[in-house]
Amino acid sequence: QVHGGKKTFELKMIIAVEGCLHGELDKLYSALQNVERNTKVKIDLVICCGDFQSIRNKYDMENMSCPKKYQKIGDFYRYYSGEKKAPYLTIFIGGNHEASNYLREMYFGGWVAPNIYFLGYSGVINVVKGTTRVRIAGISGIFKEHDFKKPYNPLPFDYRDRTSAYHLRDFEIFKTSLISQPVDIFVSHDWPEGIYHFGDTKQLLKIKPYFRGEVESNTLGSKPLRFLLDKLKPRQWFAAHLHVFFEALYPHKTGENTKFTALDKILPRRKYYDIIEINGNKGIMQPEETKSNEPIQIEVDPEWLSILESTAEFFPFSHINTIELISLQSDGRINYKLNTETIDQLKTKISHPETLKKFAERNKGSLNYLPSFIPTDQAYNPDDHHKKLHPGFVLNQQTKYWLDLIEVPHQKFSDYFFVDLTKMAEEPKSGRVQYIPKDNRPPKPSGLNREEINLDDDIIEEEKLDDGKPGEEPKPDVADEFVVKEDELPFV
């Protein structure tokens, strides 16, 4: 089309969404670059649905809840150190196999490496390319009812803390449920409970027959995420965790639909990523100008900042004065525990017309300012075989940025969220916090964590396909777009 002698075009954002990454950044990026070569499509953004494994070093690896024989350092440390740079803007949420200590350090979200952004324990951002704007919301971790109403355990983690660190808390659900503006893409690790009834359940159980009992009893997945699905009604919802590709169309009572897609883990012949296209407004193309040259950037979300500020008083800093925010009822329903008047007051405060202006002024006059990535620990060195103790903890500069935006004192956050004074001692000169081990900790149990979904068949299948042993680096496969075909499914 021609407008005033110049061609008009529709701006598009091409997004690759990936399931469980398990530290395989090189494989993912190689596969996506192969897609670009084969299709001539330029991918703008990558979203990962958890088990990202942002492992910087051996200490981080030891803070990941995972049987030791399956622990491996992965690819991330090379991106953290600057040896490599992510070829795409990459955004991820946390799963149940993560460097939990590093993600705790980045609670509100931020750059874990150049061009790699953690969305936080819960979060909302806007990704912008020219006139195309995509609002992405997400929540990290998986649901376990016994930890849902507990406060977070502070650093450093023992073996019990490493397990509970990634369990979803009611505070995250409460905050996220207050979002009122439309969400384009929602990202979680867990599936919303019951979503499997809105897709090809028969095929799902053919691939994963051991899910049958939970599917029939409607207990597979997360009750709190079903609550959010009904509240937020996002256009698209992506998840992972169960290592299977699955699609559903969830109808809302308002007549809207949410397209749900669950993605697999990185294995040959498995559908572990999806490519979607978001169309923006029409623009005018200058001579020699191409769509691929439009810069892509992250903007903070003013409504989310307002939610963070308005709910700061409910933050689960400690077991003392913890307020119950969400009620899990025996019939499976979820409701707010706070009274209606309090909820209405919060929503009025969050949606105040001066919100946008207020946070733009606090954020150096612009919503697209984000602090730069700053490394906070040493990257893994394969040639260094000396096992070093972690040097200690300093409040991350990016976390300070978020605290300043929502006007929460640094010390309050640090004292109760990161530092347990029964485990730590402070060096007055340096301000660093050094680890003091407890003498009376119970022994660590061996074997798999039995409270998690048993996916041993995937582990066995991965070993067959990679022709390796548990704990070894798998042999690289040919970067290709792996599409699930019924006759290729390993569990049929």
C-alpha positions in Angstrom: 0.0 0.0 0.0 1.1 3.6 -0.6 0.4 6.5 1.7 1.6 10.0 0.7 4.1 8.5 -1.7 5.5 6.1 0.9 4.7 2.4 1.5 2.7 1.5 4.5 3.3 -1.8 6.4 2.0 -3.6 9.4 4.5 -4.0 12.1 4.8 -7.5 13.4 6.5 -9.2 16.4 7.6 -12.8 15.9 7.8 -14.6 19.3 9.3 -18.0 20.0 7.8 -19.6 23.1 9.8 -22.6 24.6 8.8 -25.1 27.3 11.3 -26.5 29.8 14.7 -25.3 28.9 16.8 -27.3 31.5 19.9 -25.1 30.8 20.0 -25.9 27.1 20.4 -22.4 25.8 22.8 -23.3 23.0 20.4 -26.0 21.6 17.4 -23.6 21.7 19.1 -20.7 20.0 20.7 -23.0 17.4 17.2 -24.5 16.6 15.6 -21.0 16.3 18.4 -19.8 14.1 17.8 -22.8 11.9 14.1 -21.9 11.7 15.1 -18.4 10.6 17.3 -19.7 7.8 14.6 -22.1 6.6 11.7 -19.7 6.7 13.3 -16.3 6.2 11.4 -15.1 9.3 13.2 -12.9 11.9 12.4 -13.9 15.5 12.2 -10.9 17.8 11.6 -12.4 21.2 12.0 -15.7 23.1 9.9 -16.6 26.1 10.8 -19.6 28.3 8.1 -21.3 30.5 10.4 -22.3 33.3 13.2 -24.7 34.4 15.4 -22.2 32.7 18.3 -23.0 35.1 20.3 -19.7 35.3 23.2 -21.5 36.9 26.2 -19.2 37.2 28.5 -21.6 39.1 28.6 -24.8 41.2 27.1 -23.0 44.2 24.0 -22.1 42.1 23.9 -25.7 40.9 23.8 -27.0 44.5 20.9 -24.6 45.2 18.8 -26.3 42.5 16.3 -28.9 43.7 17.3 -31.9 41.6 18.9 -35.3 42.3 22.7 -34.9 42.1 23.1 -37.4 39.4 21.0 -35.2 37.1 22.7 -31.9 38.0 24.8 -30.3 35.3 26.2 -26.8 34.9 24.5 -26.1 31.6 25.1 -23.3 29.1 23.9 -20.3 31.0 27.2 -19.4 32.8 28.8 -18.6 29.4 26.0 -16.0 28.8 26.4 -14.7 32.3 30.2 -14.2 32.0 29.9 -12.5 28.6 31.6 -15.3 26.7 28.4 -15.5 24.7 25.4 -13.2 24.2 21.8 -14.2 23.7 21.0 -13.6 20.0 17.4 -12.8 21.0 15.8 -10.8 23.8 14.9 -13.7 26.1 12.3 -13.6 28.9 11.7 -16.4 31.4 9.8 -17.4 34.5 11.0 -19.9 37.1 10.0 -23.5 37.3 10.8 -26.2 39.9 14.4 -26.9 38.8 16.1 -23.5 39.1 19.1 -21.8 40.7 16.7 -20.7 43.5 19.3 -18.6 45.3 20.0 -16.5 42.2 16.3 -16.0 41.4 15.6 -15.0 45.0 18.2 -12.3 44.6 16.2 -11.1 41.6 12.7 -11.4 43.3 11.1 -8.6 41.3 12.8 -9.6 38.1 15.6 -8.1 36.1 18.6 -9.0 33.8 20.2 -12.2 34.9 22.6 -11.8 31.9 22.9 -9.4 29.0 19.7 -9.7 26.9 18.2 -12.4 29.3 15.4 -11.1 31.6 13.7 -12.8 34.5 10.1 -11.8 34.9 10.2 -12.3 38.7 8.3 -14.4 41.1 5.3 -12.7 39.5 5.5 -9.8 37.1 4.1 -7.8 34.2 6.2 -6.1 31.5 5.5 -4.6 28.1 7.7 -5.6 25.1 7.7 -2.9 22.4 8.8 -3.0 18.8 7.9 0.1 16.9 4.1 0.5 17.2 3.7 -3.2 18.3 3.2 -3.6 22.0 2.8 -6.9 23.8 1.8 -7.1 27.5 3.3 -10.2 29.1 2.4 -11.4 32.6 3.7 -14.4 34.4 4.2 -16.3 37.6 7.0 -18.6 38.7 7.1 -21.9 40.5 4.6 -24.7 41.1 1.7 -25.1 43.5 2.0 -27.1 46.7 -0.8 -26.5 49.1 1.2 -27.0 52.3 3.5 -24.1 51.4 0.9 -21.8 49.7 0.2 -19.6 52.8 3.7 -19.7 54.3 6.1 -16.8 54.1 9.3 -17.2 52.1 12.3 -18.8 53.7 15.3 -16.4 53.7 18.7 -17.2 52.3 20.9 -19.2 52.6 18.8 -22.3 51.8 19.2 -25.7 53.3 17.8 -28.8 51.5 14.2 -28.1 52.7 14.4 -24.4 51.7 15.6 -25.4 48.2 12.4 -27.4 47.7 10.0 -24.8 49.2 11.7 -21.8 47.5 9.9 -22.5 44.2 6.5 -23.3 45.7 3.9 -20.8 44.8 2.8 -18.4 47.6 -0.7 -16.9 48.0 0.9 -13.4 47.9 1.9 -13.9 44.3 -1.5 -15.0 43.3 -3.1 -12.2 45.2 -1.0 -9.5 43.5 -1.4 -11.0 40.0 -5.2 -11.3 40.4 -5.4 -7.5 40.8 -4.4 -6.9 37.2 -7.4 -5.3 35.4 -5.9 -4.2 32.1 -5.8 -6.8 29.2 -2.9 -9.3 29.1 -1.7 -10.6 25.7 0.4 -13.5 26.9 0.5 -15.2 30.3 3.4 -17.5 31.2 3.5 -20.1 33.9 5.3 -23.4 34.6 2.4 -25.3 36.1 -0.8 -25.9 34.1 -4.1 -24.4 35.3 -6.2 -27.1 36.9 -8.8 -28.6 34.6 -7.4 -27.1 31.4 -6.9 -30.6 30.0 -10.7 -30.9 29.7 -10.7 -28.2 26.9 -8.3 -29.9 24.5 -7.7 -33.4 23.2 -7.7 -35.2 26.6 -7.7 -38.7 24.9 -4.5 -37.9 23.1 -2.9 -36.5 26.2 -3.6 -39.7 28.2 -2.3 -41.7 25.3 1.0 -39.9 25.6 1.0 -39.7 29.4 -1.2 -42.5 30.7 -0.1 -42.1 34.3 -2.0 -38.7 34.4 -5.3 -40.5 34.1 -6.1 -40.7 37.8 -5.5 -37.0 38.4 -7.3 -36.0 35.2 -10.4 -38.0 36.1 -10.4 -36.5 39.6 -9.6 -33.0 38.3 -6.6 -32.6 40.5 -3.8 -32.3 37.9 -2.5 -28.8 37.7 -2.8 -25.7 39.8 -6.0 -24.4 41.5 -4.6 -20.9 41.9 -3.7 -20.7 38.3 -7.2 -21.7 37.3 -8.3 -18.8 39.5 -6.0 -16.4 37.6 -7.2 -17.8 34.2 -10.8 -17.0 35.1 -9.8 -13.5 36.5 -7.4 -12.3 33.9 -8.7 -13.9 30.7 -5.5 -13.5 28.8 -5.5 -13.9 25.0 -2.8 -16.7 25.2 -1.5 -18.8 28.0 1.8 -20.8 27.8 3.0 -23.4 30.2 5.4 -26.4 30.5 6.3 -28.7 33.4 4.6 -31.9 32.3 6.9 -32.5 29.3 4.2 -32.8 26.7 2.8 -30.7 24.0 -0.9 -29.9 24.5 -3.3 -27.3 23.2 -6.7 -26.2 24.5 -9.2 -23.4 24.0 -10.7 -22.2 27.3 -14.1 -20.4 27.1 -14.9 -17.7 29.5 -18.4 -16.8 30.7 -18.0 -13.4 29.1 -17.7 -15.0 25.6 -13.9 -14.5 25.4 -11.5 -17.4 24.8 -8.0 -18.1 26.0 -5.8 -20.2 23.8 -3.7 -22.5 26.0 -0.5 -24.1 24.8 1.8 -26.4 26.9 5.2 -27.1 25.5 7.6 -30.0 25.9 11.3 -30.1 27.0 14.2 -29.9 24.6 14.4 -33.4 23.0 14.5 -34.6 19.4 11.1 -35.2 17.9 9.3 -33.3 20.7 7.3 -30.1 20.2 9.3 -27.9 22.7 8.7 -24.5 21.1 6.0 -22.6 19.2 6.3 -19.6 16.9 3.5 -16.9 17.2 3.0 -13.6 15.4 1.7 -10.5 17.0 0.4 -7.7 14.7 0.7 -4.1 15.6 -0.5 -0.8 14.1 0.3 0.2 10.6 3.3 2.5 10.1 5.0 4.3 7.2 8.2 2.7 5.7 11.0 5.1 4.7 13.2 4.1 1.8 15.6 1.3 2.6 13.8 0.8 5.9 12.8 -2.7 6.9 10.7 -4.1 9.7 13.5 -6.2 11.1 15.4 -3.0 11.9 12.8 -1.9 14.4 14.4 -2.0 17.9 12.8 -4.2 20.5 12.8 -3.2 24.2 11.2 -3.8 27.6 9.1 -1.2 29.3 8.0 -1.4 33.0 4.3 -1.7 33.5 2.7 1.2 35.5 -0.3 -0.9 36.6 2.0 -3.6 37.9 4.2 -1.0 39.7 1.0 0.3 41.3 0.0 -3.2 42.4 3.5 -3.8 43.9 3.3 -0.5 45.8 -0.3 -1.0 47.0 0.3 -4.5 48.2 3.6 -4.0 49.9 2.0 -4.0 53.3 1.0 -7.6 52.8 4.4 -8.8 51.9 5.2 -12.1 53.7 8.3 -10.9 55.4 8.2 -13.4 58.3 5.9 -15.7 60.2 4.9 -12.8 62.4 1.7 -10.9 61.4 1.3 -12.9 58.1 -2.1 -12.0 56.6 -4.1 -14.7 54.9 -4.9 -13.3 51.4 -6.4 -16.2 49.5 -8.8 -18.8 50.7 -8.6 -22.4 49.3 -12.0 -24.0 50.0 -12.7 -27.7 50.3 -14.8 -27.7 47.1 -11.8 -26.5 45.1 -13.0 -22.9 44.8 -10.7 -20.0 45.6 -11.8 -16.6 47.0 -10.2 -13.5 48.5 -9.7 -13.8 52.2 -9.7 -10.0 52.6 -13.0 -8.3 52.8 -14.6 -6.7 49.8 -14.1 -3.2 51.0 -10.4 -3.7 51.3 -10.2 -5.2 47.9 -12.2 -2.3 46.4 -9.9 0.2 48.1 -6.8 -1.5 46.7 -8.2 -1.6 43.2 -9.1 2.1 43.4 -5.6 3.0 44.5 -4.0 0.8 41.8 -6.1 2.4 39.0 -5.6 6.0 40.1 -5.3 8.3 37.0 -2.0 9.7 38.3 -0.4 6.3 38.4 1.3 6.5 35.0 2.7 9.9 35.6 3.9 9.1 39.1 5.9 6.0 38.2 7.3 7.7 35.0 8.7 10.5 37.2 10.2 8.0 39.6 11.7 6.0 36.7 14.0 8.8 35.4 11.1 10.3 33.5 10.5 7.2 31.3 8.9 3.8 31.5 11.5 2.2 29.2 14.3 2.7 31.6 15.7 -0.5 33.3 18.9 -0.7 35.2 21.7 -2.5 33.4 22.9 -6.1 34.2 25.6 -6.2 36.8 27.2 -9.6 37.7 27.0 -10.4 41.4 29.0 -13.6 41.6 31.8 -15.4 39.7 31.0 -17.4 36.6 31.8 -21.1 36.5 35.4 -21.9 35.3 35.7 -25.5 34.0 39.4 -25.4 34.6 39.1 -24.4 38.2 38.5 -27.6 40.3 38.8 -25.9 43.7 35.4 -25.9 45.3 34.8 -22.4 46.7 32.3 -21.4 49.3 29.9 -18.8 48.2 31.4 -15.3 49.0 28.2 -14.0 50.6 25.2 -12.0 49.8 24.7 -8.3 48.8 21.3 -6.8 48.0 21.2 -6.8 44.1 21.3 -3.3 42.5 18.3 -4.2 40.3 16.3 -5.2 43.3 17.1 -1.9 44.9 15.8 -0.2 41.8 12.4 -2.0 42.2 12.3 -1.2 45.9 12.9 2.5 45.2 10.1 2.6 42.6 7.6 1.2 45.0 9.2 3.1 48.0 10.0 0.0 50.2 13.0 0.5 52.5 16.0 -1.6 51.4 16.9 -2.7 54.9 13.4 -4.0 55.7 13.4 -6.1 52.5 16.9 -7.4 53.0 16.6 -8.2 56.7 13.5 -10.4 56.5 13.6 -11.7 53.0 17.2 -12.5 52.3 18.9 -12.8 55.7 18.1 -15.1 58.5 20.1 -13.9 61.5 20.2 -17.4 62.9 22.2 -18.6 59.9 24.2 -15.5 59.0 26.7 -13.1 60.5 27.6 -9.7 59.1 31.1 -8.3 58.5 30.8 -4.6 59.6 33.5 -3.3 57.3 32.4 -4.9 54.0 28.7 -5.0 54.6 28.7 -8.5 53.2 26.9 -11.4 54.8 28.8 -14.6 55.4 27.4 -18.1 55.7 27.5 -19.8 59.1 26.4 -23.5 58.7 23.9 -24.9 61.3 25.2 -27.8 63.4 21.9 -29.4 64.1 20.3 -29.7 60.6 18.7 -33.1 59.9 20.3 -35.2 57.3 19.4 -34.6 53.7 17.1 -37.3 52.3 18.3 -39.2 49.3 16.5 -40.0 46.0 13.9 -38.1 44.1 11.6 -35.5 45.7 8.4 -37.6 46.0 6.1 -34.6 46.2 6.9 -33.6 42.6 5.3 -35.2 39.6 7.2 -38.4 38.6 8.7 -37.9 35.1 11.3 -40.6 35.3 10.2 -41.9 31.9 11.3 -38.6 30.4 14.7 -39.0 32.1 15.1 -42.5 30.7 13.9 -41.4 27.2 16.4 -38.6 27.2 19.3 -40.9 28.1 18.2 -43.2 25.2 18.1 -40.4 22.7 21.3 -38.7 23.8 23.2 -42.0 24.2 24.7 -40.8 27.4 24.6 -41.3 31.1 22.9 -39.3 33.8 24.9 -36.2 34.6 26.9 -36.2 31.4 26.7 -33.5 28.8 24.3 -34.9 26.1 25.5 -35.2 22.6 24.4 -32.3 20.4 21.5 -33.0 18.1 20.9 -31.4 14.7 19.2 -28.0 15.2 15.8 -28.5 13.6 12.2 -27.7 14.1 11.0 -30.8 15.9 7.3 -31.4 15.3 5.5 -34.1 17.2 4.0 -36.8 15.0 1.8 -39.4 16.4 3.9 -42.3 15.1 7.1 -40.7 16.6 5.8 -40.3 20.2 8.0 -42.3 22.5 5.2 -43.2 24.9 2.5 -44.2 22.5 
